[in-house]
Amino acid sequence: MRFYLFLITLLCTCVSAQSQPLASPADQDHIHSIFFGGGSYYIVPEEGARLKQFLDEIPNLEAYEIEIQGHTDDIGNREYNLRLSDFRARTVRDRLIAYPLPPEMMRMLPLGEDEPSFDNKTWEGKLSNRRVDVILKRIVF
């Protein structure tokens, strides 16, 4: 009997904890990934349109800092991939400036192949690591 009371109490606690948001959506960071072809830092039109749509949906863009993280797969040497991730980040930064957003609110972070989010041992992982993540971080006053 005690086990069932404990179980019911635990379930009620979990349900009530899940129903209370920790932060409103406006207070959260927003992340958008732009994907690239192998060895390329060219933004294809579809990716450019997706980036614009992402930015259009964020109210109060001036209330965010923008971190631009460049990534690559592990094909090629480390120096090449670091340079490619820098070119990708710069290309996205230029697109954000043309949006128009001020460059002062942006920080570029070329990571090359060093921090993959996906497994580079698979083809799908390599494709997913060829990206730039645009991270909007809410400025707290």
Order of alpha helices (4+ residues) and beta strands (2+ residues): alpha-beta-alpha-beta-alpha-beta-alpha-beta
